[in-house]
Amino acid sequence: MSAPLLVAVDDDPTLLQRVERELRNRYASDYRICCLRSAGEALATLEELALAGEQVALVLAAEELAGKPGTEVLAEVRPLFPQAQRVLLLGWEHVGIAEVGDAMFEEIARGRMDQYVVRPAPPPDESFHLALSSFLLTWAEAARRAPHTIDVIGETWSGRAYELRDVLGRCAMPHRFCLADSAEARAVLDGAGERRLPLLVMPSGRIVEDPSDLDIARSAGTVIEPAGERYDLVIVGCGPAGLSAGVYGASEGLRTLVVDSGSLGGQATASSAIRNYLGFPRGVTGGDLARRAYEQAWIFGARFAFMQQIASLRREDGHVVLTSETGGVVCASAVVLATGASYRRLGVSELEALHGAGVFYGAAASEAPLVAGEEVFIVGGANSAGQAAVHLARYAKRVTLVVRAAALEAGMSHYLVRQVEETPGIEVRTGTEVVGGGGDGRLDHLVLRDRGTGELERVDAYALFLMIGAQPRTGWLPPEIERDPAGFVLTGADLSDDALGGFERPPVGLETSVPAVLAAGDVRHGSVKRVASAVGEGSIAIQQVHRLLTARV
């Protein structure tokens, strides 16, 4: 396969030469560099490349080309190369100008560009290359060419093969899937002999046959043993709140363990572009944010136990004792519950039977390339559903967003509402719900109901992504931990008088009805369902843990 291309378009020869110099000096060994001097030449060349089946990873365009916005070129890239990153070259003197920022926000909302980068300064301009490296990583993950990609090979798309892909997706680990009888699978397994399916082929070449979740945990050295090891702090849940608590707990000297029944990042890993998270002006994927936080906590000394379901929690001799479903035991001076919430099940039996075979809960970021040119439906009206719709529109023939509410604004941020409305290929159906569907081994149709009239409509559908509601992961908790009627954990001032009777002191703000057990993030009653809020609560929880441990001394 030919090396992918980096394309730059600028009608100013001097400025184009500077960009070309940077691209060739840094990337020529791994990418082909194509520099073009007009919008017309760029569009003609891109069309030829698409017809030839070439891969384009990145297109850089000047702010203006022959007096017209460079985004006119970038907008034409998406139909030809859905995975290519489309980047506007911005003069440094324009950074911070309100009108320029407004114009770029509008163009991103309309789906005419993905990112911007300030034009390169005289070398070495490491800021320019840092931005380009992040764009290329985003492309590589979408194109299944990311570093350390794991191959998943199975006999069918559903069943255990899907479960393995789901586990890897929740771990924010790059992976790709191929059927066992495909040419891709034969190439990967060349000379490996008969193997038990499904299997994982690790980046090192090691083959893991039909592994259980516990096998994967053992291979990573993250199993809770029965000995009852002691920690200052145990965090249950590895979403944004749990990762934040892990970073702050470990960095402040607490012996910290993070346990999760799934893996890394929680629901955040399903977010393909979080554009309103502080400190990431170009946006960040949920998976990338989770990986960064995990590495940060790990470097500070936090230990992790993935795919370990905690079955019980109890107070004993001044400590909190947690037991896993596999019999592992761990003791903690304090516990932070950060188990988050999961998407609610749709409750349609015909569709539940097709889970992994066209029906997905979350997973839009990892499954997107598999729906190229197809009819796709998303159920949900919150930010995660809007982000998924914009991301899937890059691949699918059409994306239909099905929303129970009368308007998108009821549950979605303003910037995302604008982006959904402006992105070509997205249809929004408000006041609508999915009540049926099916297919012969794989989804092929849905039944929609108009909530106002009750009218039913059958529609063709290749994939359904469900992102509805928030169901707290609290079913495993003991009855001593007080919850609201929906199952969310009550803390601090929300605790009942009966619960307060079990304390010899006033509880701290995030403390549950069991002393030294705190709750943070989406699992907590009254929390704000945003990544930044969950991260903030994780850090606050550690401040309050310190108060509790100091008072105990």
C-alpha positions in Angstrom: 0.0 0.0 0.0 1.3 3.5 -0.9 2.1 5.8 1.9 -0.7 8.2 2.8 -0.6 11.8 1.6 -0.3 15.1 3.4 -1.8 17.8 1.2 -1.2 21.6 1.5 -3.0 24.3 -0.6 -1.9 27.9 -0.7 -1.8 30.4 -3.5 1.0 32.4 -1.9 4.2 30.7 -3.1 6.3 31.9 -0.2 3.9 30.8 2.5 3.4 27.5 0.7 7.1 26.9 0.5 7.4 27.4 4.3 4.7 24.8 4.9 6.2 22.4 2.4 9.6 22.7 4.1 8.1 21.7 7.5 6.2 18.8 6.0 9.1 17.4 4.1 11.6 17.8 6.9 9.4 16.0 9.5 7.1 13.6 7.6 8.6 12.7 4.2 9.9 9.3 5.4 6.4 8.1 6.3 4.0 10.2 4.2 3.9 11.6 0.7 3.9 15.4 0.5 1.6 17.1 -2.1 1.7 20.9 -2.2 -0.7 22.7 -4.6 -1.0 26.4 -5.6 -4.8 26.9 -6.2 -8.2 25.7 -5.1 -9.0 24.4 -8.5 -5.7 22.4 -8.7 -6.4 21.0 -5.2 -9.9 19.8 -5.9 -8.9 18.2 -9.2 -6.0 16.4 -7.6 -8.1 15.2 -4.6 -10.7 13.8 -7.0 -8.0 11.9 -8.9 -6.5 10.6 -5.7 -9.9 9.4 -4.5 -10.6 7.6 -7.8 -7.2 5.9 -7.6 -8.0 4.6 -4.1 -5.2 6.6 -2.4 -5.3 7.5 1.3 -5.2 11.2 2.4 -4.4 11.7 6.0 -4.4 15.5 6.2 -5.3 18.6 4.1 -4.0 22.0 5.1 -5.6 25.0 3.4 -4.8 28.7 3.6 -7.4 31.1 5.1 -8.0 32.5 1.7 -7.5 31.1 -1.8 -8.1 33.5 -4.6 -10.1 35.8 -2.4 -12.4 33.0 -1.2 -12.4 31.1 2.1 -10.0 28.2 2.3 -12.8 26.2 3.9 -14.5 25.9 0.5 -11.7 23.5 -0.4 -11.8 21.8 3.0 -15.6 21.2 2.7 -15.1 19.2 -0.5 -12.6 16.9 1.2 -15.1 15.1 3.4 -17.0 13.2 0.7 -13.8 12.1 -0.9 -11.8 11.2 2.2 -14.1 10.9 5.2 -11.2 10.1 7.6 -8.9 12.9 6.5 -8.2 15.7 8.9 -9.2 19.1 7.4 -7.1 21.9 8.9 -7.1 25.7 8.3 -3.8 27.5 8.2 -4.1 30.5 10.4 -1.8 33.5 10.5 -0.4 34.1 14.0 -1.6 37.8 13.9 -5.2 36.5 13.6 -5.1 34.5 16.9 -7.4 36.1 19.4 -9.4 38.3 17.0 -13.0 37.9 17.8 -14.3 37.9 14.2 -11.8 35.2 13.2 -12.8 33.0 16.1 -16.5 33.4 15.3 -15.9 32.5 11.7 -13.9 29.4 12.5 -16.6 28.3 15.1 -19.2 28.8 12.4 -17.2 26.7 9.8 -16.6 23.9 12.3 -20.3 23.9 13.2 -21.2 23.7 9.5 -18.9 20.7 9.1 -16.6 22.6 6.6 -13.4 22.1 8.6 -12.1 20.1 11.6 -9.2 22.0 13.1 -6.9 25.0 12.7 -3.2 25.4 13.2 -1.1 28.6 13.3 1.3 28.8 10.3 4.8 27.6 11.0 7.4 30.0 12.3 11.0 29.6 11.2 12.3 26.2 12.3 12.2 24.6 14.7 8.5 25.3 15.3 7.6 22.5 17.7 4.2 24.0 18.4 3.2 23.5 14.8 4.4 19.9 14.8 2.8 19.1 18.1 -0.6 20.1 16.6 0.1 18.2 13.3 1.0 15.1 15.3 -2.2 15.2 17.2 -4.2 15.5 13.9 -2.3 12.6 12.4 -3.0 10.4 15.4 -6.7 11.2 15.1 -6.6 10.2 11.5 -4.6 7.0 12.2 -7.1 5.9 14.9 -10.0 6.4 12.5 -8.2 4.6 9.7 -7.2 1.7 12.0 -3.5 2.6 11.5 -2.8 3.8 15.0 0.3 2.7 16.9 -0.1 -0.5 18.9 -3.3 -1.5 17.2 -4.7 -4.9 18.4 -6.4 -7.2 15.8 -9.6 -8.9 16.8 -10.5 -11.9 14.6 -13.8 -13.7 15.0 -16.3 -15.9 13.1 -19.1 -13.4 13.3 -19.5 -9.7 14.1 -21.6 -10.4 17.2 -21.2 -12.6 20.3 -17.9 -12.8 22.0 -16.0 -11.1 19.1 -18.1 -8.0 19.7 -17.6 -8.2 23.5 -13.8 -8.2 22.9 -14.1 -5.2 20.7 -16.3 -3.5 23.3 -13.8 -4.2 26.0 -10.9 -2.7 23.9 -13.1 0.3 23.0 -13.8 0.9 26.7 -10.1 0.6 27.4 -9.5 3.3 24.7 -7.2 0.9 23.0 -6.8 1.1 19.2 -8.1 -2.1 17.5 -9.5 -3.4 14.3 -11.8 -6.3 13.5 -11.9 -8.8 10.6 -13.8 -11.9 10.0 -11.8 -15.2 10.2 -12.5 -16.1 6.5 -11.3 -12.7 5.2 -8.1 -12.0 3.3 -7.1 -9.5 6.1 -7.4 -12.3 8.8 -5.4 -14.7 6.7 -2.7 -12.2 6.3 -2.6 -11.5 10.0 -2.6 -15.2 10.9 -0.2 -16.3 8.2 1.7 -19.4 9.5 -0.1 -19.4 12.9 -1.9 -22.7 12.3 -5.4 -23.6 13.7 -6.5 -21.3 16.5 -9.6 -21.1 18.7 -11.8 -18.1 17.9 -12.3 -15.4 18.6 -8.7 -14.2 19.3 -6.6 -11.2 19.8 -3.4 -10.5 18.0 -1.3 -8.2 20.1 1.0 -5.5 18.7 3.9 -7.7 19.7 2.6 -10.6 17.6 1.4 -12.7 20.5 -1.9 -14.4 19.9 -4.4 -14.7 22.7 -7.1 -17.3 22.0 -10.7 -16.7 23.2 -9.7 -14.8 26.3 -12.1 -14.1 29.1 -12.1 -10.6 30.7 -10.3 -12.1 33.6 -7.6 -13.5 31.3 -7.1 -10.0 29.9 -6.9 -8.6 33.4 -4.4 -11.3 34.4 -2.2 -10.7 31.4 -2.0 -7.0 32.4 -1.2 -7.9 36.0 -4.2 -6.2 37.4 -6.1 -8.8 39.4 -7.2 -8.3 43.0 -5.9 -11.1 45.0 -7.6 -12.7 48.1 -5.0 -11.6 50.6 -6.7 -8.4 51.5 -4.0 -5.9 50.6 -4.3 -2.5 52.3 -4.5 0.9 50.6 -5.1 4.4 51.9 -7.6 5.0 49.1 -9.6 2.7 46.8 -11.5 4.3 43.9 -14.3 2.2 42.4 -14.8 3.4 38.8 -12.3 4.5 36.1 -14.3 7.2 34.3 -13.3 10.9 34.5 -14.2 11.3 38.2 -12.3 8.1 39.1 -9.3 9.0 37.0 -9.2 12.5 38.5 -9.4 11.0 42.0 -6.6 8.6 41.1 -4.3 11.4 39.8 -4.9 13.6 42.8 -4.8 10.8 45.4 -1.6 9.3 44.1 0.1 12.6 43.5 -0.6 13.7 47.1 1.0 10.6 48.6 -1.9 8.3 49.2 -1.4 4.6 48.4 -4.1 4.4 45.7 -5.9 1.6 43.9 -8.4 2.2 41.1 -10.8 -0.7 40.3 -13.3 -0.9 37.4 -15.7 -3.6 36.3 -15.1 -2.5 32.7 -12.1 -0.6 31.8 -10.8 2.9 31.1 -12.7 6.1 30.7 -16.3 5.2 31.3 -18.9 6.8 28.9 -16.4 9.4 28.0 -14.6 7.0 25.7 -17.6 7.1 23.4 -17.1 10.9 22.8 -15.5 11.5 19.4 -14.9 15.2 20.0 -15.2 17.1 23.3 -14.7 20.7 22.1 -15.7 22.5 25.3 -13.2 20.9 27.7 -10.9 23.4 29.4 -7.4 23.6 27.9 -8.1 21.8 24.6 -9.0 24.5 22.1 -9.0 22.1 19.2 -11.1 19.5 21.1 -10.1 16.1 22.4 -11.6 12.7 22.0 -12.9 10.9 25.1 -10.5 8.1 24.5 -7.4 10.3 24.3 -8.4 12.2 27.4 -8.9 8.9 29.3 -5.5 7.5 28.1 -3.7 10.7 29.2 -5.4 10.7 32.6 -4.6 7.0 33.1 -0.9 7.5 32.3 -0.8 10.5 34.6 -2.2 8.6 37.5 0.0 5.6 36.8 3.2 7.7 36.8 2.2 9.2 40.1 1.9 5.7 41.5 -1.8 4.7 41.3 -2.4 1.0 40.7 -5.2 -0.2 38.5 -7.4 -3.3 38.5 -9.5 -3.5 35.3 -12.4 -5.9 34.6 -12.8 -6.5 38.4 -16.4 -6.3 39.5 -16.7 -5.3 43.2 -19.5 -7.5 44.7 -19.6 -6.2 48.3 -18.5 -3.3 50.5 -18.6 -3.2 54.3 -17.1 -1.4 57.3 -14.8 -3.5 59.5 -12.4 -2.5 62.2 -12.3 1.1 61.1 -11.6 0.2 57.5 -13.7 -0.3 54.4 -13.4 -3.9 53.0 -14.3 -4.5 49.3 -14.6 -8.0 47.8 -14.6 -8.8 44.1 -16.8 -11.3 42.3 -13.7 -13.5 41.8 -12.9 -13.6 45.6 -10.3 -10.8 45.7 -10.3 -8.7 48.8 -8.9 -5.2 49.4 -9.0 -2.9 52.5 -9.1 0.8 52.4 -9.0 3.7 54.9 -11.3 5.6 52.5 -13.2 4.7 49.3 -14.4 7.0 46.5 -17.4 5.6 44.5 -17.0 6.8 40.9 -18.9 4.1 39.1 -20.7 6.6 36.9 -23.8 5.7 34.8 -24.5 3.6 31.8 -26.8 4.1 28.9 -30.3 2.8 29.6 -31.4 -0.3 27.7 -34.1 0.3 25.1 -36.2 -2.7 26.2 -37.1 -3.9 22.7 -36.4 -7.7 22.7 -35.9 -7.9 18.9 -33.2 -5.2 19.1 -31.5 -6.5 22.2 -31.0 -9.8 20.4 -29.0 -7.9 17.8 -26.6 -6.3 20.3 -23.2 -6.1 18.5 -24.8 -7.0 15.1 -25.9 -3.5 14.2 -27.2 -2.5 17.6 -24.7 -0.7 19.9 -24.8 1.1 23.2 -22.4 3.9 22.8 -19.4 2.8 20.7 -19.9 5.3 17.9 -16.3 6.3 17.8 -14.9 2.8 17.4 -17.6 1.4 15.1 -17.8 4.4 12.8 -15.7 3.2 9.9 -17.8 0.1 9.6 -21.0 2.0 8.6 -19.5 3.8 5.6 -22.2 4.6 3.0 -25.1 3.2 5.2 -28.2 4.4 6.9 -27.5 5.0 10.6 -29.8 5.9 13.5 -28.8 7.3 16.9 -31.2 7.5 19.8 -30.5 10.2 22.4 -30.7 13.9 22.9 -27.7 14.7 25.1 -24.2 15.8 24.1 -22.8 12.3 23.6 -25.5 11.7 21.0 -24.8 14.9 19.2 -21.1 14.2 19.1 -21.8 10.7 17.8 -24.0 12.1 15.0 -21.4 14.6 13.8 -18.7 11.9 13.9 -20.8 9.3 12.1 -21.9 11.7 9.4 -18.3 11.6 8.1 -18.9 8.0 7.1 -22.6 7.1 6.8 -24.9 7.8 3.9 -27.2 9.5 6.3 -27.5 9.8 10.1 -30.9 10.1 11.7 -30.9 11.4 15.3 -34.0 10.2 17.1 -35.0 12.4 20.1 -37.9 11.9 22.4 -38.0 15.6 23.4 -39.6 18.3 21.3 -36.3 20.1 20.6 -32.6 19.4 20.7 -32.0 22.3 23.0 -33.7 20.4 25.8 -30.6 18.3 26.5 -27.7 19.4 24.3 -25.2 22.2 24.5 -25.8 25.2 22.2 -22.5 24.7 20.2 -23.5 21.1 19.5 -27.0 21.9 18.5 -25.6 24.3 15.9 -23.1 21.7 14.7 -25.8 19.0 14.3 -28.1 21.4 12.4 -25.3 22.5 10.1 -23.6 19.2 9.4 -24.7 17.7 6.0 -26.2 14.2 6.1 -27.8 14.5 9.6 -31.6 14.4 9.9 -33.1 15.2 13.3 -36.5 13.6 14.3 -37.8 15.1 17.5 -40.8 13.8 19.4 -39.9 10.3 18.1 -38.9 7.0 19.6 -37.8 3.6 18.5 -40.3 0.9 19.3 -39.3 -2.0 17.2 -37.0 -3.4 14.5 -35.1 -6.5 13.5 -33.1 -8.4 10.9 -31.9 -11.9 10.0 -28.8 -12.1 12.1 -28.0 -8.4 11.7 -30.1 -5.2 11.9 -31.8 -4.2 8.7 -34.8 -2.2 9.8 -36.4 -0.1 12.7 -39.9 0.9 13.7 -40.3 4.5 14.7 -43.3 6.0 16.5 -44.3 9.6 16.5 -45.0 10.5 20.1 -47.6 13.1 19.2 -49.8 11.1 16.7 -48.8 7.5 17.6 -48.1 6.9 13.9 -45.7 4.0 13.2 -43.1 4.0 10.4 -40.8 1.2 9.3 -37.4 2.4 8.0 -34.3 0.7 6.6 -31.4 0.8 9.1 -27.9 -0.6 9.0 -26.9 0.4 12.5 -28.5 1.8 15.6 -26.5 3.6 18.3 -28.3 4.0 21.7 -27.3 6.8 24.0 -30.3 7.3 26.2 -30.6 8.4 29.7 -28.3 7.7 32.6 -28.6 4.6 34.8 -26.3 4.7 37.8 -24.1 1.6 38.4 -25.2 1.2 42.0 -27.0 -2.2 42.1 -24.0 -3.8 43.9 -24.0 -1.4 46.8 -25.2 -2.4 50.2 -28.5 -1.0 51.5 -26.6 1.0 54.1 -25.6 3.4 51.3 -28.5 5.7 50.8 -29.8 6.4 47.3 -32.5 8.4 45.6 -35.5 6.7 43.9 -33.5 6.6 40.6 -30.6 4.8 42.3 -28.1 7.8 42.5 -26.0 8.0 45.6 -27.0 10.6 48.2 -24.1 12.6 49.8 -23.5 15.3 52.4 -26.4 17.7 52.8 -28.8 15.4 50.9 -28.5 12.6 53.5 -31.6 11.8 55.5 -31.7 12.3 59.3 -31.7 8.5 59.7 -28.4 8.3 57.8 -26.8 11.2 59.7 -27.5 9.2 62.9 -24.7 6.9 62.0 -22.0 9.6 62.2 -20.2 10.9 65.2 -19.4 14.1 63.2 -21.0 16.0 60.3 -20.3 14.2 57.0 -18.0 16.0 54.5 -19.7 17.2 51.3 -19.2 14.1 49.1 -19.5 11.5 51.9 -22.2 8.9 51.6 -24.3 7.4 54.5 -21.3 5.0 55.2 -18.5 6.9 56.9 -15.3 7.2 54.8 -17.1 6.2 51.7 -17.5 9.1 49.2 -19.2 9.5 45.8 -18.1 11.6 42.9 -19.2 12.1 39.3 -22.3 10.9 37.5 -23.1 8.3 40.2 -23.9 11.0 42.7 -27.3 12.5 43.2 -27.4 16.1 41.9 -24.2 15.9 39.9 -23.8 17.8 36.7 -23.5 15.3 33.8 -20.4 16.8 32.2 -16.8 15.5 32.0 -15.3 18.7 33.5 -17.7 18.5 36.5 -16.8 14.8 37.1 -13.1 15.7 37.0 -13.7 18.5 39.5 -15.6 16.3 41.9 -12.8 13.7 41.7 -10.3 16.3 42.9 -12.6 17.6 45.6 -13.2 14.1 46.9 -9.4 13.7 47.5 -9.3 17.0 49.5 -12.1 15.6 51.7 -10.4 12.2 52.0 -7.4 14.0 53.4 -9.6 15.7 56.0 -11.1 12.4 57.1 -7.7 10.7 57.3 -6.2 13.6 59.2 -9.1 13.6 61.7 -8.6 9.9 62.3 -4.9 10.3 63.3 
